[in-house]
Amino acid sequence: MLTRKQHDLLIFIHNRLKTSGVSPSYEEMKDALGLHSKSGIHRLINALQERGFIRRLPHKARALEILKLPEELNPTNIASPNASNVISPNSFKTTSSTISKTPTARPLEAANEGSIAIPMHGRIAAGLPIEALEGDGETIDIPASMLGRGTHYALEVSGDSMIELGIFDGDIAIVEKCDTANNGEIVVALVDDEEATLKTLHRRGDQIALKPANKDHSTQILPPDRVRIQGKLRTIIRQY
């Protein structure tokens, strides 16, 4: 699945290659997408390359090749990097979680029901904790019916420690922002104010346990002053 910024960058590169045969510079990409720094472009390029949409040509400066476009897009209708993030509902299944139970799959509702753009905040570990990354204004459109009340944001799952609950590497986690959670809920936990991880929360006396859902990973037992809850998992989106 492409986020809005990934989608827009892919289309911008495609249009530039079509008209001039030369890839745009990182500075041009930054300006076209309205980002504040080229580091955001590097991250978007890496994400597009990981997903098989583009590749860098070796030994050539500014050399990018488009390998594919989103299936639902007709290349002859691609117009501008400001196009909306058109994602075919049939390309996805969603896993709706009741937080304390194993998620169950359900189809993504049609886009015409109305969607909400929520911020995409980078990658979160479902294995060992990694530094939480903030996006450069990147958003993803989610059908309104999938979101409850409150503020939400999206994170890309990295790792395999939650696979026994049906959460896999590359999934998009839709998270309700909050600072408290109940035992058994799947949470985004910030450890030592710098590393974020997706785990099931358990309180054990005066300690907090961040429990994985993979027998090959260990539970983290931490004092409460080292853990801050950043949100609760509401939905998982997966591309097939």
C-alpha positions as CSV (number, residue, x, y, z in Angstrom):
1,M,0.0,0.0,0.0
2,L,1.2,3.5,-0.8
3,T,0.8,6.5,1.5
4,R,-0.3,9.7,-0.1
5,K,3.3,11.1,-0.2
6,Q,4.7,7.8,-1.7
7,H,1.9,7.9,-4.3
8,D,2.5,11.5,-5.1
9,L,6.3,11.1,-5.4
10,L,5.9,8.0,-7.7
11,I,3.6,10.0,-10.0
12,F,5.9,13.0,-10.1
13,I,8.9,10.8,-11.0
14,H,6.8,9.0,-13.6
15,N,5.6,12.3,-15.2
16,R,9.1,13.7,-15.3
17,L,10.6,10.6,-16.9
18,K,7.8,10.7,-19.5
19,T,8.4,14.3,-20.5
20,S,12.2,14.7,-20.2
21,G,13.6,11.2,-19.8
22,V,15.6,12.4,-16.8
23,S,14.7,11.7,-13.1
24,P,14.0,14.9,-11.1
25,S,16.6,15.9,-8.5
26,Y,15.9,15.4,-4.8
27,E,15.5,19.2,-4.4
28,E,12.9,19.2,-7.1
29,M,11.1,16.3,-5.5
30,K,11.2,18.0,-2.1
31,D,9.7,21.2,-3.6
32,A,7.0,19.3,-5.5
33,L,5.8,17.5,-2.4
34,G,6.1,20.5,-0.1
35,L,8.6,18.8,2.2
36,H,11.0,20.7,4.5
37,S,14.0,18.5,3.9
38,K,15.5,16.1,1.4
39,S,15.7,13.4,4.2
40,G,12.0,12.9,3.7
41,I,12.5,12.2,0.0
42,H,15.3,9.7,0.8
43,R,12.8,7.9,3.1
44,L,10.1,7.9,0.4
45,I,12.4,6.7,-2.3
46,N,13.6,3.8,0.0
47,A,10.0,2.9,0.7
48,L,9.0,2.9,-3.0
49,Q,12.1,0.8,-3.8
50,E,11.3,-1.7,-1.0
51,R,7.8,-2.1,-2.4
52,G,9.1,-2.8,-5.9
53,F,7.7,0.4,-7.6
54,I,11.1,1.9,-8.5
55,R,14.7,1.1,-8.6
56,R,17.9,3.1,-8.6
57,L,20.1,2.5,-11.7
58,P,23.7,1.9,-10.6
59,H,26.6,4.1,-11.5
60,K,24.3,6.9,-12.7
61,A,23.4,10.1,-10.8
62,R,19.7,11.0,-10.4
63,A,18.9,7.7,-12.2
64,L,15.5,6.2,-11.2
65,E,13.4,3.7,-13.1
66,I,9.7,3.1,-12.7
67,L,9.0,-0.6,-12.4
68,K,5.3,-0.5,-11.9
69,L,2.4,1.9,-11.0
70,P,-0.5,1.1,-8.7
71,E,-2.8,-1.3,-10.6
72,E,-5.8,0.8,-10.3
73,L,-4.2,3.8,-12.1
74,N,-4.3,4.2,-15.8
75,P,-0.9,5.7,-16.7
76,T,-2.5,7.9,-19.5
77,N,-4.6,9.6,-16.8
78,I,-1.7,10.4,-14.4
79,A,-1.7,14.2,-14.1
80,S,0.1,15.7,-11.1
81,P,1.8,15.0,-7.8
82,N,-1.2,16.5,-6.1
83,A,-3.5,13.7,-7.1
84,S,-5.3,12.0,-4.3
85,N,-4.0,8.7,-2.9
86,V,-6.2,6.4,-5.1
87,I,-6.1,2.9,-3.5
88,S,-8.4,0.2,-4.8
89,P,-10.5,-1.2,-2.0
90,N,-10.2,-4.6,-3.7
91,S,-6.4,-4.5,-3.2
92,F,-6.7,-4.8,0.5
93,K,-8.1,-6.8,3.4
94,T,-8.2,-5.2,6.8
95,T,-7.8,-6.8,10.2
96,S,-10.1,-5.2,12.7
97,S,-8.8,-5.6,16.3
98,T,-10.9,-5.5,19.5
99,I,-7.5,-4.9,21.1
100,S,-7.5,-7.7,23.6
101,K,-8.5,-10.4,21.1
102,T,-6.9,-11.8,18.0
103,P,-7.8,-9.6,15.0
104,T,-10.2,-10.9,12.5
105,A,-10.2,-10.0,8.8
106,R,-12.9,-8.0,7.1
107,P,-12.9,-6.2,3.7
108,L,-12.2,-2.6,3.3
109,E,-15.4,-0.6,2.7
110,A,-15.9,1.3,-0.5
111,A,-14.1,4.6,-0.7
112,N,-17.3,6.6,-1.4
113,E,-18.5,6.2,2.2
114,G,-16.1,9.1,3.0
115,S,-12.5,8.9,4.2
116,I,-10.3,10.7,6.7
117,A,-6.6,11.6,6.1
118,I,-4.6,10.7,9.2
119,P,-0.8,11.3,9.7
120,M,1.7,8.6,8.8
121,H,4.4,8.5,11.5
122,G,6.9,6.1,10.0
123,R,7.9,2.6,11.1
124,I,7.3,1.0,14.5
125,A,9.0,-2.2,15.7
126,A,7.0,-5.3,16.2
127,G,10.3,-6.9,17.3
128,L,13.0,-5.1,19.1
129,P,12.2,-1.4,19.7
130,I,13.3,1.1,17.1
131,E,13.4,4.9,17.2
132,A,9.9,6.3,16.4
133,L,10.1,8.3,13.2
134,E,7.9,11.3,12.4
135,G,6.6,11.7,8.9
136,D,7.1,14.9,6.8
137,G,3.4,15.7,6.6
138,E,2.7,12.3,5.1
139,T,-0.9,11.1,5.4
140,I,-3.0,8.0,4.5
141,D,-6.7,8.0,3.7
142,I,-8.8,5.7,5.9
143,P,-12.6,5.1,5.5
144,A,-14.3,6.9,8.3
145,S,-16.2,3.8,9.4
146,M,-13.0,2.2,10.4
147,L,-12.2,4.9,12.9
148,G,-14.0,5.6,16.2
149,R,-13.9,8.8,18.2
150,G,-10.6,10.5,19.0
151,T,-7.4,11.2,17.2
152,H,-5.7,8.6,15.1
153,Y,-2.4,8.1,13.3
154,A,-0.8,5.4,11.2
155,L,2.5,3.5,11.6
156,E,4.2,0.9,9.4
157,V,4.9,-2.3,11.3
158,S,8.5,-3.6,11.2
159,G,9.3,-7.0,12.5
160,D,7.6,-10.3,13.3
161,S,7.0,-10.3,17.1
162,M,3.2,-9.9,16.7
163,I,2.6,-12.5,14.0
164,E,0.6,-14.9,16.3
165,L,-2.0,-12.1,16.5
166,G,-2.0,-11.7,12.7
167,I,0.2,-8.6,12.6
168,F,3.0,-8.9,10.1
169,D,6.0,-7.0,8.8
170,G,4.8,-4.2,6.4
171,D,1.3,-4.0,7.8
172,I,-0.1,-0.5,8.5
173,A,-1.2,-0.1,12.1
174,I,-4.0,2.4,12.7
175,V,-3.6,3.7,16.2
176,E,-5.9,5.7,18.5
177,K,-3.9,8.3,20.3
178,C,-4.1,8.0,24.1
179,D,-1.9,7.8,27.1
180,T,-3.6,5.0,29.1
181,A,-4.6,1.4,28.3
182,N,-6.0,-1.7,29.9
183,N,-4.3,-5.0,30.5
184,G,-4.4,-7.1,27.3
185,E,-4.7,-4.2,24.9
186,I,-2.2,-3.9,22.0
187,V,-0.4,-0.6,22.5
188,V,2.2,1.7,21.0
189,A,4.6,2.0,23.9
190,L,7.5,4.6,24.0
191,V,10.4,3.2,25.9
192,D,12.9,5.7,27.5
193,D,11.3,8.5,25.5
194,E,13.0,7.5,22.3
195,E,12.1,4.0,21.1
196,A,8.6,2.8,20.1
197,T,7.3,-0.7,20.0
198,L,4.0,-2.4,19.3
199,K,3.2,-5.0,22.0
200,T,0.4,-6.3,24.3
201,L,0.3,-4.4,27.6
202,H,0.3,-6.2,31.0
203,R,0.8,-4.8,34.4
204,R,2.7,-7.0,36.8
205,G,2.7,-5.5,40.3
206,D,4.7,-2.3,40.0
207,Q,6.2,-3.3,36.7
208,I,4.9,-3.1,33.1
209,A,5.3,-6.0,30.7
210,L,5.3,-5.5,27.0
211,K,4.4,-8.9,25.6
212,P,5.1,-10.1,22.1
213,A,2.9,-12.6,20.2
214,N,5.8,-14.8,18.9
215,K,7.4,-17.6,21.0
216,D,10.8,-16.6,19.6
217,H,10.7,-13.2,21.3
218,S,10.9,-12.3,25.0
219,T,8.6,-10.1,27.1
220,Q,10.1,-6.8,28.2
221,I,9.6,-6.1,31.9
222,L,10.1,-2.4,32.7
223,P,9.5,0.0,35.5
224,P,6.6,2.4,34.7
225,D,8.8,5.5,34.5
226,R,10.5,4.0,31.4
227,V,7.3,3.4,29.5
228,R,4.8,5.9,28.1
229,I,1.6,4.7,26.2
230,Q,1.3,6.5,22.9
231,G,-1.9,4.9,21.6
232,K,-4.0,1.7,21.2
233,L,-4.2,-0.4,18.1
234,R,-7.5,-0.1,16.3
235,T,-7.1,-1.6,12.8
236,I,-4.4,-3.3,10.7
237,I,-4.4,-2.7,7.0
238,R,-2.5,-5.1,4.7
239,Q,-1.8,-5.2,1.0
240,Y,-2.0,-8.5,-0.9
